[in-house]
Amino acid sequence: MNQPISTSPSSLSAASALSQQRKQVVIVGDGVIGKTAALGLAQAGVPVVLLTPKRNRPAAQLEEWDARVYALNQGARDLLSSIKVWDALDASRVAAVEEMVVKGDTTPAAARLSFDAYTARVGALAWIVEDANLHRALDAALQFAPNIERIAGNAVQLTVTDAGAQLQLDSGVTLSAELVVGADGGQSWVRGQCDIGLDYRSYGQRAVVCNFDCEHAHQGVAQQWFTAEQGIVALLPLAGRRVSLVWSAPLALAETLMAGTVQELAEQLAPFAGERLGRLTPLPPETARAFPLTLIKPHAIVAPRVALIGDAAHVVHPMAGHGMNLGFGDAAALIAILGAREGARDCGDARLLRRYARARKEEILLMQLTTDGLARLFENDIEPLRLLRNAGMHLVDRLPGLKQRLMAHALGR
């Protein structure tokens, strides 16, 4: 087993030794997907270096409710369970989604589309988990995982040859690897080094996120409204009598929402919370956050000696809550393919990378087309489109077979 190596100035001999060692896989990025891939590959017997940027990421704290949450499907849960992370989460802060209700507009004639766990014959449609809860459990697992070295540093150059890849760090250290995995987000440095083209679209929206206490129990129901003027509003169940807001708001509205107090934000949500949730009260620390919404479609998710996962491989609109699930799907596919590789084949072999790209192509494309199509459909409020989208939602709600297929895909089956 490789021993952790310090890259501090006082450890020059260790740094020199590190620069001469050839690693099987170097993962660039310290997000949830990068950490998950590192743990999964190590468990599959693939030694990994996890390269994390030099920045002061605050330790994951769970005293307050994290405004950034994810709706994880069964596929994500299965992967986290397989690497012994799911059971390490603070279960008291994980909420099961038992039903999802989608409404086409806020008008009386709005269509209503619902999915429930009972009809799908599952225990839950998804689980709402805070970003901080995930990071704390992953970091705890990484501390004791064999076959993983964590190195703090910033890569400044990537060189690829037939023999392998080399990452030069700002410390002067050079990492040699069979495969470099870019898990470094939507603005991926690794992807940029590979000269992979991409299609980019700004949605002209920002996702405003905040957490609230609710007057009435949510009963495990996630609600989402598609509107033309106000964007897409989602109220997701948190543990207890709490909900998490994800409001994909047009830029002007987002600026107004962020300029006001969170109490004013709660008042803006009153028409959506309605009688089902009742009065909303901001949860500490009583602050809202906002993130720009874009579509990023790289023309490839692999390059010689490089594989992209997570947001480095795709960024989609958060309306369906499945951006993170796509990333977990990437990690699961890469773990399975590298863990089952033939004898002497190294991790950066072009045939393995082609298998990974094929394995992920259909799911990524389907999610891109679905989320982008819905965003375009509901950003326009002309009457023919309003009638069309409501009629379509009414039709889907009345076709059990189609609803079952949609649920199966959402569950990650």
N, C-alpha and C positions, 0 to 999 in steps of 0.2 A: 504494500500500500504506500502510495506517495505521501510524504509528510507535508503539512502546510508550510509554505515558504514566505517569509516576510520580504517586502520590497522596500523597507525603510532604508534611509541612507546608511544606517549602521550595519546593514546586513549585505554588504557588497559581495561576499563570497557566495551567499545563498542566491542572490540575484544572478550572479554569473552562472551558477549551476543551473538555475531555472532557464536561462537563455539558451543553454546547450541541450536541454531535454526536449524531446519531441513528444507532444501530447496527442492523445487521440482526438479529443474534442475540446475546443475553447468556446465558451458561450459568452457573448458580449451583452451585458444588460443585467440589471438587478430588479426587474419587475416580477410580478407573480408568475408569468409564463416562463421566463428564463430560469427562475428558481425551481419551478416544477420540473422543467426539462432536465435540469442538472440532477435533481434527486432521482428521477426516473431512469436516466441513463446510468447513473452510478449503481442503482439497484440492479440494472440489467448487465452489470459487469463492464461498463464502459467508463474508464477514468475520465474525469472532467475537470477543467479549470473554469471557474466562474469569475469572469472579469467584471468588476463593478466600478462605476465611475467614482472619482475622488470628489465626493460631495457629502455634505452633512445631512444624510437622510435621517429625520428624527425617528427614534425608536417607536415602534408601534404601540400606542397607548389605547387602552380600552375603557378608561374612566368616562370618557364622553363618547357620544355616538358619531361615528365617521360618516360624513355626508356622501362619501363615495362608496357606493354599494354595487354588487353584481348579482344578477339573477342566474345562478348556476344550474345547469340541467343535469340529468342523470349521468350523461357521459363525463361531465366534469367531476361530479361526485365520485364516480367509479375510479377515475384516474387519481384523485386526491386520496381516496381510500387505499389504493394499491401502493402508494408511497408513504402510507401511515401518517398522513396529514389531516385527513377529514376528522378523525376521532380526536385530534389534538386541538381542533378549533374550540373556542368557547361556545358550547352548544346553547347556552342561555341567551346568546345574541344572534342565533341563526333562526330565521323564520321560514316555515314551509309555505309555499304558494299552493293552495288547494283549488283555487279557481281564478281564471283570468277573464275579465270582462272588457271588451273593446267597443267603443262607441264612435260612430262615424262623424258626428257633429254634435253641437250643443243644441240643435233645433229639436222641436218636438217630434219631427219626422225622422230623426236620426236612426240609422241602422244600429243594431246591437248584435255583437258576436261574442259568444261565451265558450270557454273550454273549462272542463273540470277534471280533477284527478279521478273521481269515481268512474266517469265515462271512459277515461283513458286506461282504467284498471291499474293505476299506480298509486303509491302512497302520497306523492306530491308532484306537481307539474315542474316545480323549480324550488330552489332555496335561495333566500336573500341573505347574502354574506357581506360584511363590511371589508373594505380593502385592508384596514388595520388588523382585523382578525386573521385574515389570510396571511399577511406578512409575518405576524407574530408566530403562527404555527409553522410556516415554512422556515423562518430563521432558526427556530428551535430545532427543527429536523436537520438543518444544514450543519449545525454545530457539531453533531455527532456522526454525520454520514461518512462512511468510508469512500474512497475513490474520488473525493471532491477537494480541490484546493480553491480557496477564495482569495482573490488578489484585488486590491484596490489600485486602480490605475486607469489612465485614459489612453486609448489606442490612437496613434497619430498616422500610422501607415499600414496598409495591408498589401502584401505581395503574394501572388499565387503562381506556382509552377506546377509542372506535372508531378513533381515529387511531394508537394505539400504546400501549406500556407504558412506565412510568417506575419505575425502582428508585432509591430514596433510600438512600445509604450513611451509615454512622455518622460519616464524615468530612465530611458536608455535601454531597458530590458527588452529582449526580443523573444516572443513566444512562438515556437514552431508547433504546428498542429496538422493532423490529417484533415480535420474539418473545422471550420469556423461557423458558429451559429449566431446569426443576428437576431437578438431578442431585445433590441434597443429602441423600440417604439416607432411611432408613425414617422418621425423625422430621422429614421435609421441612418447612422453613420456607416454601418457595414454595407447596407444597400447602396448607398452613394458611392462607396469605393468600388463596387462591382459594375458601375455604369449601367444599372438596370433602369430602363425607362419606366415611366408610370403615367397614369391618367389621374388627374386631380380635379376635384370639384368642391367648391365651398358651398355649403347649404345656406349661407347667410343667416345662420342661427347659432345660438349658444345654448348649451345645456346648463340650466340653472338647477343646482342641487341643494337640498336642505332637508332636515328631519323635523318631525312634529309629533307631539302627543295628540291623540284624537279622542274626542268625547265618547265615541262609541267603539266597541270592538270591531276590528276589520274582518274578523273571521277567516283570515288567510286568503282574502280576495285581493288580487292585483287589478287595478283599474287603469285604463288608458283611453284618452280622448284624442281623436284626430280632428283638428280644426284648421281652417284656412287662415284666419286672421291671427289667432293666438298660438299657432304651432301645435305641438304634440305634448300633452300633459299626462304624466304617469304618476300614480300614487301606489307605491309598493309596500307590502306589509313588512314591518319589522317585528322583532320579538316583543311580546306584550301589546299594550294598546298604543302602538306607535306606527308611523308611516314615513317612508322616504320619498321625497319629491324628485322627479327628473322632468324638468320642463324644457323641452326643445323649443325655445322661443325665438322669433325673428329678432334681428339685432337691435332694432329700436326698442322693442318691448323688453328684451333682456337688459338693456341699459337702464330702463326705467325700474325694472324689478330689482336690479342690483343697487341702484341709487337709493332705494327706500330701505326701511327697516324690515327685519324678518317678520315682525308682527303685521306690517302692511302686506307683506307677501302672503301671510296666512289669510288675510282678509280677501286678497285677490283669488284665493283658492276656494272660497266659500261656495261658489256655484258648482264647483266640481265635487267637493266633499259632500255637500248636500246633507240629506237626512241620514244617509248610510254611515258617515263618519262623524258628522256633527262638527262642533267647533274644534279648530286646530290651534295648538299652542306650540310655539317654537321650543325645540329641545336645546339645552346647552351644547355647544357654546354660543348658540343663537347667531350663527353666521351662515351666510349662503356662499357657495362657490359657483363659478361659471367656467365652462370649457367650450372653445370653438368647435363646431361640427363640420366635418369634411368627409369626402369620399376619396380614398387613396387606393388605386388599383395598380400595383406594380405589374409590369409585363411578364415577370417571372418570379418565382419564389426560390429558385436555385440558380447558382452560378458555379463555375469551377471551384471546388473545395469550399463552397459556401451554401448554407441553407438558411432561409428566413422563417421565423415563427412569430406568432402574435401580431401586434400592430405593425411590425416591420414588414409583414407579408400582406396585410390588408387592414384598412380602416373603413368601417361601415357606420351608418347612422345608428344611434343607440336605441331606436324606437322599439326593436324587438328584444333588446337586452341580451343579444347573443354575440356581441363582439368578443367578449371574454371567452365564451364557449368555443368560438372558432379557434381562438388561441390555444385552449386546452386540447382541441382536436388536433391542431398542428403538433403539439408536444407529444400526444399519445401516438400519432402516426410515426414521428421521428424515432421515438423510443422503441416502438415495435420493429421498425425496419432495421435500425442499427443493432438492436439486441439480437435479431435473428439473422444477421449477415453471415454469409458463407465464410468458413475457415480463415483463409489468408487475406480476404478482401478488407481493405482498410475503410475507415468511416467516411472518407471523402471520395470514395469510388463513384464515378459518374453514373454507374448503373443504379446504385443505391439512391442517389439524388433524384434520378428520373422516377424511381418507384415512389419516393416521397411526393414529388410534384404531382404524379398521377393520382395518388391516394387522396390528395387534398383538393384537386381541381374542381370536382363537381360540387362539393359542399360550399366552398368559398364562392364560386360563381353564383350558385343559387341564392346565397345570402346577400351577395352584392346586388343582384337583379331585384330581389324581393324588397329590400330596404330602400334602395334607390328609387324603384318604381313607386312604392307607396309614398315616399317623400315628395316625388314630383306630382303624384295624383292629388295629394291633399294640400299642396302649397298654392293651388289655384281655386278660387271660389266662384267661378262662373257656373251658372245654373246647370247646364248639361253635365258637367263633370260631377257636380254635387249629386245629381240624380243617379248618374252612373255608379259612383262609388258606394252610395247607399244601397242601390239595387244589388250590387255585387256582394256586399257584406250580408244582406238579407239572404241571398241565394246560398252562400257558403254556410250560413248558420242552419240552413234547412237541408243540407246534404251530409248526412252522418259519415258516409265513406270518405268524403274529401276532408271533413274535419278530423277524422281519425288519422289520415295521412299527414295533415299539418301538425297534429299533436305529436305524432311519432318523430317527425323531423325536429320539432322544437325540443323534444326530450333527449335528442342526441342518439336516437336508435339507428 
